[in-house]
Amino acid sequence: MNWAPGEFAERIVTWQRRQGRHGLPWQGTREPYRVWLSEIMLQQTQVSTVLDYYARFLQRFPDVAALASASQDEVLALWSGLGYYSRARNLHRCAQEVVARFGGRFPRAAADLQTLPGIGRSTAAAIAAFCFGERSAILDGNVKRVLTRVLGIGDDLSVAAHERALWQRAQDLLPAAERDMPAYTQGLMDLGATVCTQRRPACTVCPVVDRCAAAREGQPERYPVKTRRLVRRQQTLWLLHAIDGGGRVWLAQRPASGIWARLYCLPAHDDRDALLRGVPTGARDSVVEHPPFTHVLTHRDLLIHVLTATLPEGAPPGGDGRWYAAGQLPALGLPAPVRRFLAAQAEAARPGAVS
């Protein structure tokens, strides 16, 4: 459906100013560091989850220079539990490049922002629009859903040419005035997150429902069309919870690639017997196997089995790693299921705990 120049943008801007979200901690600022941090954290993550992490990050790293000078372990420890850990590693690298290449000031243009680690086209456009008023379109998952429904675009977005065409349509719909870019960009995000949701969209309160092709058809949930889906698979993972007589736990840093890259983890293997080879024979006889549980990742479901082995003092389970006391764990970047398991074990061992 065709729109008169500026009409769509005017409706979105007006709606956002009256009914959009205004109380989020990263709103009302044009400070690129804060906007960038929120945009990275919000990728594939709910606002409610991000709120606490955002506050803790700003308290520990109040500006890009503080983040750049931190160690990667510090960053991963603070990110622990937020998931998608490549975001944290890229966040750290990006901060270092902003300091090294741009003197600690984020570039103003989306094209330059895109050259930084972890900043894609849509994120770059969001930073440039919010902070500098640049007329640059965003196209995250929420915005794709809004635009394909409103415009009735049924092309398969798995096809690169169709996605490029949608980018052009998004650019064509931008407001003419740079001063409207922050409200317009936020308005599209708000509309997708709170009204034009993936399931059961609230069409009756949508500011563009009278011109929405999907609403007119009565099938908004069929948009956007994307036929190429992720193929999920299940993977079994065995973790060794090795503890010594003093209650310390053995942890090893994961490789630089693969799941939980560079995080500290219980020794892991896809084979139970192979995992136990480094455990002294006497300790193997008293190994405790915990009930397995599932941890969901983007492309796979991990079926996790944990084996607890109490080792003699000075008898590590083999391989790289070291012993860590309970008080040292908060400073480490740990995978969420490992942190939860260790916390549960500490709680169970607490005097007076109910088993």
C-alpha positions as CSV (number, residue, x, y, z in Angstrom):
1,M,0.0,0.0,0.0
2,N,1.3,3.4,-1.0
3,W,1.7,6.2,1.6
4,A,1.9,9.9,0.9
5,P,5.4,11.2,1.6
6,G,5.9,11.7,5.3
7,E,2.5,10.3,6.3
8,F,3.6,7.0,7.8
9,A,6.4,8.7,9.7
10,E,4.1,11.4,11.0
11,R,1.7,8.8,12.5
12,I,4.5,6.8,14.1
13,V,6.1,10.0,15.6
14,T,2.8,11.2,17.0
15,W,1.9,7.9,18.5
16,Q,5.3,7.4,20.1
17,R,5.2,10.8,21.7
18,R,1.7,10.2,23.1
19,Q,1.7,6.4,23.8
20,G,5.1,5.0,23.3
21,R,7.6,3.9,26.0
22,H,9.3,6.7,27.8
23,G,10.5,5.3,31.1
24,L,13.3,3.0,30.0
25,P,16.7,4.0,31.5
26,W,18.4,4.3,28.1
27,Q,15.8,6.7,26.8
28,G,16.1,10.5,26.9
29,T,19.8,10.4,26.3
30,R,21.9,11.2,23.2
31,E,25.0,9.7,24.8
32,P,26.2,7.1,22.2
33,Y,27.9,4.9,24.8
34,R,24.6,4.4,26.7
35,V,22.5,3.9,23.5
36,W,25.0,1.5,22.1
37,L,25.1,-0.6,25.3
38,S,21.4,-0.9,25.4
39,E,21.1,-1.8,21.7
40,I,23.6,-4.6,22.1
41,M,22.0,-5.9,25.3
42,L,18.5,-5.8,23.8
43,Q,19.5,-8.0,20.8
44,Q,17.4,-11.2,21.2
45,T,16.8,-10.4,24.9
46,Q,13.7,-9.1,26.7
47,V,13.7,-5.6,28.1
48,S,12.8,-6.9,31.6
49,T,16.0,-9.0,31.6
50,V,18.2,-6.2,30.3
51,L,17.2,-3.6,33.0
52,D,19.4,-5.0,35.8
53,Y,22.3,-5.8,33.6
54,Y,22.3,-2.4,32.0
55,A,22.4,-0.7,35.5
56,R,25.2,-2.9,36.7
57,F,27.3,-2.3,33.6
58,L,27.0,1.4,33.9
59,Q,27.9,1.3,37.5
60,R,31.0,-0.8,36.8
61,F,31.9,0.8,33.4
62,P,30.5,4.3,33.3
63,D,32.0,5.2,30.0
64,V,33.6,3.6,26.9
65,A,37.1,4.2,28.3
66,A,36.4,2.3,31.5
67,L,35.0,-0.6,29.5
68,A,38.0,-0.6,27.1
69,S,40.5,-0.8,29.9
70,A,38.7,-3.7,31.6
71,S,39.8,-7.3,31.1
72,Q,37.7,-9.6,29.0
73,D,37.1,-11.8,32.1
74,E,35.6,-8.8,34.0
75,V,33.3,-8.1,31.1
76,L,32.2,-11.7,30.8
77,A,31.7,-12.0,34.5
78,L,29.3,-9.1,34.5
79,W,27.5,-10.4,31.4
80,S,27.2,-13.9,32.9
81,G,23.6,-15.1,32.6
82,L,22.6,-12.7,29.8
83,G,23.5,-15.2,27.1
84,Y,24.8,-14.9,23.5
85,Y,28.2,-14.3,24.9
86,S,29.7,-13.2,21.5
87,R,27.9,-9.9,22.2
88,A,30.0,-9.4,25.3
89,R,33.3,-10.2,23.6
90,N,32.4,-7.9,20.7
91,L,31.3,-5.2,23.2
92,H,34.7,-5.3,24.7
93,R,36.5,-5.2,21.4
94,C,34.3,-2.4,20.1
95,A,35.1,-0.3,23.2
96,Q,38.8,-0.8,22.6
97,E,38.5,0.2,18.9
98,V,36.4,3.3,19.8
99,V,39.3,4.4,22.1
100,A,42.1,3.4,19.7
101,R,40.6,4.5,16.4
102,F,38.3,7.4,17.4
103,G,39.9,8.8,20.5
104,G,37.1,7.5,22.8
105,R,34.3,9.2,20.9
106,F,31.8,7.1,18.8
107,P,31.7,8.1,15.2
108,R,28.5,10.0,14.2
109,A,27.7,8.3,10.9
110,A,26.0,4.9,10.6
111,A,28.5,3.9,7.9
112,D,31.4,4.4,10.3
113,L,29.6,2.8,13.2
114,Q,29.2,-0.3,11.1
115,T,32.9,-0.8,10.9
116,L,33.1,-1.5,14.6
117,P,32.9,-5.1,16.1
118,G,29.4,-6.3,16.8
119,I,27.6,-3.3,15.2
120,G,25.5,-4.4,12.3
121,R,23.5,-2.2,9.9
122,S,20.4,-1.8,12.0
123,T,22.3,-1.2,15.3
124,A,24.4,1.4,13.6
125,A,21.4,3.1,12.2
126,A,19.7,3.1,15.6
127,I,22.7,4.8,17.3
128,A,23.1,7.3,14.5
129,A,19.3,8.1,14.6
130,F,19.0,8.4,18.4
131,C,22.2,10.3,19.1
132,F,22.9,12.3,15.9
133,G,19.5,12.5,14.1
134,E,20.9,10.7,11.0
135,R,18.2,9.7,8.5
136,S,19.1,6.0,8.5
137,A,16.6,3.2,8.6
138,I,16.6,0.4,11.2
139,L,15.4,-3.1,10.4
140,D,15.5,-5.4,13.4
141,G,13.0,-8.2,13.9
142,N,10.3,-6.0,15.4
143,V,10.5,-3.5,12.6
144,K,10.5,-6.1,9.9
145,R,7.3,-7.4,11.3
146,V,5.7,-4.0,11.4
147,L,6.7,-3.0,7.9
148,T,5.8,-6.3,6.2
149,R,2.4,-6.2,7.8
150,V,1.6,-2.6,7.1
151,L,2.9,-2.8,3.5
152,G,1.6,-6.3,2.8
153,I,5.0,-7.6,1.8
154,G,4.7,-11.3,1.4
155,D,8.1,-11.9,-0.2
156,D,10.4,-14.5,1.5
157,L,12.9,-12.5,3.5
158,S,15.2,-15.5,3.5
159,V,16.0,-14.3,-0.1
160,A,18.7,-11.6,0.0
161,A,17.2,-9.6,-2.8
162,H,13.8,-9.4,-0.9
163,E,15.5,-8.3,2.3
164,R,17.4,-5.6,0.3
165,A,14.1,-4.4,-1.1
166,L,12.6,-4.1,2.4
167,W,15.6,-2.0,3.5
168,Q,14.9,0.4,0.6
169,R,11.2,0.6,1.6
170,A,12.3,1.3,5.2
171,Q,14.5,4.1,4.0
172,D,11.8,5.6,1.8
173,L,9.4,5.8,4.8
174,L,11.8,7.9,7.0
175,P,10.7,11.3,8.2
176,A,12.1,14.3,6.3
177,A,13.2,16.2,9.4
178,E,16.2,14.9,11.3
179,R,14.7,16.1,14.6
180,D,12.0,13.5,14.2
181,M,14.4,10.6,13.8
182,P,14.7,9.6,17.5
183,A,11.0,9.5,18.0
184,Y,10.3,7.7,14.8
185,T,13.0,5.1,15.4
186,Q,11.8,4.5,19.0
187,G,8.2,4.5,17.7
188,L,8.8,1.6,15.3
189,M,10.6,-0.3,18.1
190,D,7.8,0.3,20.5
191,L,5.1,-0.5,18.0
192,G,6.7,-3.9,17.3
193,A,7.4,-4.7,20.9
194,T,4.1,-3.7,22.5
195,V,1.4,-3.7,19.8
196,C,2.4,-5.4,16.5
197,T,3.6,-8.5,18.4
198,Q,4.4,-11.8,16.8
199,R,1.3,-13.5,18.1
200,R,-2.1,-11.9,18.8
201,P,-1.2,-8.4,17.8
202,A,-3.3,-5.6,19.3
203,C,-4.5,-4.2,16.0
204,T,-7.3,-2.2,17.6
205,V,-4.8,0.2,19.2
206,C,-2.4,0.4,16.3
207,P,-1.9,4.0,14.9
208,V,-1.8,2.7,11.3
209,V,-4.4,-0.1,11.4
210,D,-6.6,1.7,8.9
211,R,-3.9,1.5,6.3
212,C,-2.4,-1.9,7.3
213,A,-2.6,-4.6,4.5
214,A,-2.2,-7.5,7.0
215,A,-5.1,-6.2,9.2
216,R,-7.3,-5.7,6.2
217,E,-6.6,-9.3,5.1
218,G,-7.3,-10.5,8.7
219,Q,-4.1,-12.5,8.8
220,P,-1.4,-10.4,10.4
221,E,0.4,-13.4,11.9
222,R,1.4,-14.7,8.4
223,Y,3.9,-11.8,8.1
224,P,6.8,-11.6,7.8
225,V,7.5,-14.6,5.5
226,K,10.7,-16.4,6.1
227,T,10.9,-20.0,4.9
228,R,14.4,-20.8,5.9
229,R,14.2,-21.8,9.6
230,L,16.9,-22.8,12.1
231,V,17.3,-26.5,12.4
232,R,17.4,-27.3,16.1
233,R,19.3,-30.3,17.4
234,Q,19.9,-31.9,20.7
235,Q,23.4,-32.4,22.2
236,T,24.3,-34.3,25.3
237,L,27.0,-32.8,27.5
238,W,28.6,-34.3,30.5
239,L,30.0,-31.9,33.1
240,L,32.4,-32.8,35.9
241,H,31.8,-31.1,39.2
242,A,35.1,-31.8,40.9
243,I,35.5,-30.5,44.4
244,D,38.4,-30.9,46.9
245,G,38.3,-31.4,50.6
246,G,38.2,-27.6,51.2
247,G,35.1,-27.2,49.0
248,R,36.9,-25.6,46.1
249,V,35.7,-26.4,42.6
250,W,37.8,-27.1,39.5
251,L,37.1,-24.8,36.5
252,A,38.7,-24.5,33.1
253,Q,38.4,-21.7,30.6
254,R,36.5,-22.7,27.5
255,P,38.2,-22.4,24.0
256,A,37.9,-19.2,22.0
257,S,35.3,-20.7,19.7
258,G,32.2,-22.9,20.2
259,I,29.6,-22.7,22.9
260,W,30.4,-20.6,26.0
261,A,33.6,-19.4,24.4
262,R,36.2,-18.0,26.9
263,L,33.8,-18.6,29.8
264,Y,35.0,-20.5,32.9
265,C,33.2,-23.9,33.1
266,L,33.2,-27.3,34.7
267,P,35.2,-29.7,32.6
268,A,33.0,-30.9,29.8
269,H,32.8,-33.8,27.4
270,D,30.2,-35.5,25.2
271,D,31.2,-38.9,26.7
272,R,30.8,-39.9,30.3
273,D,33.7,-42.3,30.5
274,A,36.1,-39.9,28.8
275,L,35.1,-37.2,31.2
276,L,36.0,-39.4,34.2
277,R,39.4,-40.5,32.9
278,G,41.3,-37.8,34.8
279,V,39.6,-38.6,38.1
280,P,41.6,-40.9,40.5
281,T,40.2,-44.4,40.6
282,G,39.3,-44.2,44.2
283,A,37.3,-41.1,43.7
284,R,35.4,-42.6,40.7
285,D,33.7,-45.1,43.0
286,S,31.9,-42.3,44.9
287,V,30.8,-40.2,41.9
288,V,27.3,-38.8,42.3
289,E,25.3,-38.4,39.1
290,H,22.7,-35.6,39.3
291,P,19.4,-35.6,37.4
292,P,19.9,-34.3,33.9
293,F,18.4,-31.0,32.8
294,T,18.0,-29.2,29.5
295,H,19.5,-25.8,28.7
296,V,18.2,-24.1,25.5
297,L,20.6,-22.3,23.2
298,T,19.8,-20.6,19.9
299,H,20.5,-23.6,17.6
300,R,20.4,-26.5,20.0
301,D,19.1,-28.0,23.2
302,L,21.8,-29.1,25.6
303,L,20.9,-32.1,27.7
304,I,23.3,-31.6,30.6
305,H,24.4,-34.4,33.0
306,V,26.6,-33.3,36.0
307,L,28.8,-35.7,37.9
308,T,30.1,-34.7,41.3
309,A,33.5,-36.2,42.4
310,T,35.2,-35.3,45.6
311,L,39.0,-35.5,45.1
312,P,41.8,-35.8,47.5
313,E,43.7,-32.5,48.3
314,G,46.1,-31.7,45.6
315,A,44.7,-34.2,43.1
316,P,43.2,-32.2,40.2
317,P,41.0,-34.0,37.7
318,G,43.5,-33.5,34.8
319,G,43.6,-31.1,31.9
320,D,43.9,-27.3,32.1
321,G,42.2,-25.4,34.9
322,R,42.5,-24.6,38.6
323,W,40.8,-24.7,41.9
324,Y,38.4,-21.8,42.8
325,A,36.9,-21.0,46.2
326,A,33.3,-20.0,46.4
327,G,34.2,-16.4,47.0
328,Q,36.1,-16.2,43.7
329,L,33.1,-17.3,41.5
330,P,31.3,-14.0,41.3
331,A,34.3,-12.5,39.5
332,L,34.3,-15.2,36.8
333,G,32.2,-15.4,33.6
334,L,30.3,-18.6,34.0
335,P,27.7,-20.1,31.7
336,A,24.2,-19.6,33.2
337,P,23.5,-23.3,33.8
338,V,26.8,-23.8,35.5
339,R,26.3,-20.8,37.8
340,R,22.8,-22.0,38.7
341,F,24.1,-25.5,39.4
342,L,26.9,-24.2,41.7
343,A,24.6,-21.8,43.5
344,A,22.2,-24.7,44.1
345,Q,25.0,-26.9,45.5
346,A,26.2,-24.1,47.8
347,E,22.6,-23.6,49.0
348,A,22.1,-27.3,49.6
349,A,25.4,-27.4,51.6
350,R,24.4,-24.5,53.8
351,P,23.8,-25.5,57.5
352,G,20.1,-25.9,58.1
353,A,19.2,-26.2,54.4
354,V,16.3,-28.5,53.7
355,S,17.2,-31.3,51.3
